[in-house]
Amino acid sequence: MAGLVVAFVLVAIVCSRVLELRSATPMVARSDLVVSGSIIVFAFVVVPLILQRTDAVDPRRFSLFGIAPRPLALGLAVSSLVALPVVALILFALSSVVAWSRSPLETVCAVVGGALAVATCVLVGRLSSAFASLVLSTRRAREVAGVIGVFVLVLLAPAVVLALSLNWGGAAASWSESVSSTLGYTPLGAAWALPAAAAIDDPGAAFLSFVVAVLTVAVLWLAWRTLVSFMVTSTQRDDPSAEPAGLGWFGRFPSTPAGAIAARSLTYWSRDPRYFVPLIIVPIVPILMAIPLLLVSFPPTWYALIPLPVMCLFLGFSVHNDVALDNSAIWLHVVSGKRGIADRVGRMAPVLLLGLPLIGIGSVVTVFLSGNHAALPSVLGASTCLLFTIMGLGSLISARFPYGATRPGDSPFTQPQSIGSTSAIVQGVVVLGTLALSAPSIVFAILAETTAADDLHWASLEWGVGVGVLVLVLGALSGGAVFNRRGPELLQASLRS
C-alpha cells in the first residue's frame, strides 16, 4: 500500500511538471517531453527483463481454451491497459495532450501521438514480458539476466552523475534540443515528437515522426501476434546436450578431503547464484568509489592504484560466512569426520584461484595505467595482504560466529530475517581487523608515494606478504580447530538460517 501511495505521488509530480510546459516555448516542451517519453518507452523494454515477475496473462496459460492467436493477442494487449504502469503512462500522455493544447492542430497531433505512444509501450511491454518468461525460464537464467541488468545500471550511474555535475552552460539547451530532435525520428520518441513538430510548424518532421510511430506500432503488433501464436502452439523440450557430462571439478582435484571440499566449493561458485552473484560487487565497488573522487579532482594516476586492493578485499570477504550458505549440507562434513583444516583449505580454493591471478595480472595493469612502475612492489604487497588477511580472519570467524544466510534455491538478492546484531558485528570485525593488520603495508605504500623513497615499496611488499601469509595460515589452523570442536553447533546454526 505504501508503494502505491509513493507511486501515485511521483506520477502526480511528473504530470504537474508536464502541465507546466503549456506555458513554455515549443522547443523547451519538445526537449522535455520527447526525452522523458523516450525514457518511458525504454523502461517498458528493460524493466520486465530485470524484474522477471510471473506474468499473470502469459499466453501459454490460454493454450487449452482454444482461442485463436489473433483475438488472444488483441485481448491480452487490451487487458494490459488496466495495469498500473500503463495507467501511469496514460496519465502522462493525457498531461502531454493538455501541454500541447495551444491550437486545434497541436491538440489533434498530441492525441494521435499519445495514443501511438501508449500502444507502443503496451506492445513492447507485452513482448518483453513474454520474452522473459519464454527465454529466461530457469532460475539461473533469470538470476544472470537480473545481475546483468543491475550491472549495466551501475555502469550507467557514473556517467549520469558526471553529466549532471558538469557545467554545461549555454550548451545545455542546444545539446538537449539535438538529442530530442534525434529521438523524434526513432521508435522511442517518434510518437512524442509528433505534436512538437506541429508546434514548431515543421510539416516534414511531423509527417516523418508519424510514419515512424505508425510503423513501430505495426511491427510490434506483428511481432506480438507471431509470438503469441508460437507460445500457444509449441511445447518446450529439454535439450539433451544440456545434461552435464563427467565429474566436473571433482575430476580435476585430488581424491583427498581438502580436494573434495574444494571441488564442491568451486561447483557451488559456478552454479549457485548465492555465490557468483555477490562477485559482481567486486568490480562495481571501484567504479562507485571513482564517482566522488573524480568529482573532487582526485589525481587519476593515484586512483589507478586503488581498485586492485579494494577488489582483493571484497573478494576475500566472501568466505567470512561460507559455512552458513551450506545450510543442511554441512552435516556431510560433520558426520564424515573430516578434519576442520580440510574444510578451511577447501573453501579457500575458489578465492585463491580467482585472487592470485587477479593480483598478478591486476598489479601489472595497475602500474601501467598509473604510469608508476616503481609502485609494483607496493601494489603486490598491499593486495596480497588484504586478500590473505581477510581470508584468514574469515576462516576463523565463519566457524566461530556463523549467522543467517540465504537458503539454497532462494534469490541471492533476498536476506533472511535475523534477531540481534551478530551479522553486523561479524562483518565489522572482519573488515576492521583486516584493515588493522594490513595497515603497515598500506602505510609503507603511501609513504613511498609521498616521499619518493623506493625502498619503502619493498618494505610494503615484505610486510604485506609476511603478514598475509601468517594470518592466512593461523586463520586456517585456528578455524579448523574451532570447526572440529563446534561441528554440531555449526549444523544447528546453519539449519536455523
Residue pairs with C-beta under 8 A, 6 or more apart in sequence:
4 84
7 84
7 88
11 88
11 91
11 92
14 36
14 92
14 95
15 91
15 92
15 94
15 95
18 32
18 33
18 92
18 95
18 96
18 98
18 99
19 95
19 98
19 99
21 28
21 29
21 32
21 33
21 99
22 29
22 98
22 99
22 100
22 101
22 102
24 32
26 196
26 199
26 200
27 177
27 200
29 99
29 100
29 196
29 199
30 177
30 180
30 181
30 184
30 193
30 196
30 199
30 200
31 173
31 176
31 177
31 179
31 180
33 96
33 99
33 192
33 196
34 180
34 183
34 184
34 189
34 192
34 193
34 196
35 176
35 179
35 180
35 183
35 189
37 92
37 96
37 117
37 188
37 189
37 191
37 192
38 183
38 186
38 188
38 189
38 192
40 89
40 92
40 121
41 117
41 120
41 121
41 124
41 187
41 188
41 189
42 188
44 85
44 121
44 124
44 125
44 128
45 124
45 125
45 128
46 128
46 149
47 128
48 125
48 128
48 129
48 132
49 128
49 131
49 132
49 136
49 145
49 149
50 145
50 146
50 149
50 150
52 132
52 136
52 142
52 145
52 146
54 133
55 129
55 130
55 132
55 133
57 76
57 79
57 80
58 129
58 130
58 133
58 231
59 72
59 73
59 76
59 130
59 227
59 228
59 231
59 232
60 133
60 231
60 232
62 72
62 232
63 231
63 232
63 233
67 75
67 232
69 225
69 228
69 229
69 232
69 233
70 225
72 228
72 232
73 221
73 224
73 225
73 228
73 229
76 126
76 228
77 122
77 123
77 126
77 221
77 224
80 86
80 122
80 125
80 126
81 87
81 90
81 118
81 122
85 125
86 118
86 121
86 122
86 125
89 117
89 118
89 121
90 118
93 114
93 115
93 117
93 118
94 114
96 110
96 113
96 114
96 192
96 195
97 107
97 110
97 111
97 114
99 110
100 106
100 107
100 109
100 110
100 195
100 196
100 199
101 107
101 110
102 199
105 198
106 195
106 198
106 199
107 195
109 194
109 195
109 197
109 198
109 206
110 194
110 195
112 194
112 210
113 191
113 192
113 193
113 194
113 195
113 209
113 210
113 213
114 191
116 190
116 191
116 194
116 213
116 214
116 216
116 217
117 191
117 192
117 213
119 217
119 220
120 187
120 191
120 213
120 216
120 217
120 220
123 217
123 220
123 221
123 223
123 224
124 220
126 224
127 220
127 223
127 224
127 227
130 224
130 227
130 228
130 231
131 227
132 142
132 145
134 227
134 231
135 141
136 142
136 145
137 236
139 273
139 409
140 271
140 273
143 273
143 277
143 411
143 412
144 273
146 413
147 273
147 277
147 280
150 280
151 280
151 284
154 284
154 287
154 288
155 287
157 288
157 291
158 287
158 288
158 290
158 291
161 291
161 295
162 291
162 294
162 295
165 295
168 175
180 189
180 193
180 196
183 189
183 193
184 190
184 192
184 193
184 196
184 197
184 205
184 209
185 193
185 205
185 208
185 209
185 212
186 212
187 212
187 213
187 216
190 209
190 210
190 212
190 213
190 216
191 209
191 213
191 216
193 205
193 209
194 206
194 209
194 210
194 213
197 203
197 205
197 206
197 209
198 206
248 263
248 267
249 262
249 263
249 264
249 266
249 267
249 270
250 260
250 263
250 264
250 267
252 263
253 259
253 260
253 262
253 263
253 349
256 342
257 338
257 339
257 342
257 343
257 346
258 341
258 342
258 345
258 346
259 346
260 346
261 333
261 338
261 342
261 343
261 345
261 346
261 347
261 349
262 345
262 346
262 347
262 349
262 350
264 346
265 322
265 346
265 347
265 349
265 350
266 349
266 350
266 353
268 274
268 275
268 325
269 275
269 276
269 350
270 276
272 408
273 411
273 412
274 325
274 405
274 406
274 408
274 410
274 412
275 318
275 325
275 350
277 412
277 413
278 318
278 412
279 315
279 318
281 314
282 311
282 314
282 315
283 311
285 310
285 311
285 314
286 306
286 307
286 310
286 311
289 306
289 307
289 310
290 303
293 303
294 300
294 303
301 370
301 371
301 372
302 370
302 449
304 366
304 369
304 370
305 366
305 370
305 372
305 375
305 378
305 379
305 445
305 449
307 362
307 366
308 358
308 359
308 362
308 363
308 365
308 366
308 379
308 383
309 379
309 382
309 383
309 386
309 442
311 358
311 362
312 355
312 358
312 359
312 383
312 384
312 386
312 387
313 386
313 387
313 390
313 431
313 434
315 351
315 354
315 355
315 358
315 387
316 351
316 355
316 386
316 387
316 388
316 389
316 390
316 391
316 394
316 434
317 390
317 394
317 430
317 431
318 351
318 394
319 347
319 348
319 351
319 391
319 394
319 395
319 398
320 390
320 393
320 394
320 397
320 398
320 426
320 427
320 430
321 394
321 397
321 398
321 402
321 403
321 405
321 423
321 426
322 347
322 394
322 398
323 330
323 398
323 399
323 402
323 490
323 493
323 494
324 398
324 402
324 403
324 404
324 405
324 493
324 494
324 497
325 405
325 406
325 408
326 494
327 405
327 407
327 408
327 494
327 495
327 497
328 491
328 494
328 495
329 408
330 490
330 491
330 494
331 491
333 343
333 483
333 487
334 487
334 488
334 490
334 491
339 480
339 484
340 399
340 479
340 480
340 481
340 482
340 483
340 484
341 476
341 477
341 480
342 480
343 480
343 483
344 395
344 399
344 475
344 476
344 479
344 480
344 483
345 476
347 395
347 398
348 391
348 395
348 472
348 476
351 387
351 391
352 391
355 387
359 380
359 383
359 384
359 387
362 383
363 376
363 379
363 380
363 383
364 376
366 375
366 379
367 373
367 375
367 376
367 379
372 449
374 448
374 454
374 457
375 445
375 448
375 449
375 457
376 457
377 457
377 458
377 460
377 461
378 441
378 444
378 445
378 448
378 449
378 456
378 457
378 460
378 461
379 445
380 461
380 464
380 465
381 441
381 444
381 445
381 460
381 461
381 462
381 463
381 464
381 465
382 438
382 441
382 442
382 445
382 460
382 464
383 464
384 464
384 465
384 468
385 437
385 438
385 441
385 442
385 463
385 464
385 465
385 467
385 468
386 434
386 438
386 468
387 468
388 468
388 469
388 471
388 472
389 433
389 434
389 437
389 438
389 467
389 468
389 471
389 472
390 430
390 431
390 434
391 472
391 475
392 468
392 471
392 472
392 473
392 474
392 475
392 476
393 429
393 430
393 433
393 434
393 437
393 471
393 475
394 430
394 475
395 472
395 475
395 476
395 478
395 479
395 480
396 475
396 478
396 479
396 482
397 426
397 429
397 430
397 479
398 479
399 479
399 480
399 482
399 483
399 486
399 490
400 479
400 482
400 486
401 422
401 425
401 426
402 490
402 493
402 494
402 497
403 418
403 422
403 423
403 426
403 493
403 497
404 415
404 416
404 417
404 418
404 423
404 496
404 497
405 416
405 497
406 412
406 414
406 415
406 416
407 416
407 497
416 497
437 467
437 471
438 464
438 467
438 468
440 463
440 467
441 460
441 461
441 463
441 464
441 467
442 460
444 456
444 457
444 459
444 460
444 463
445 456
445 457
445 460
447 453
447 456
448 454
448 455
448 456
448 457
448 459
448 460
483 490
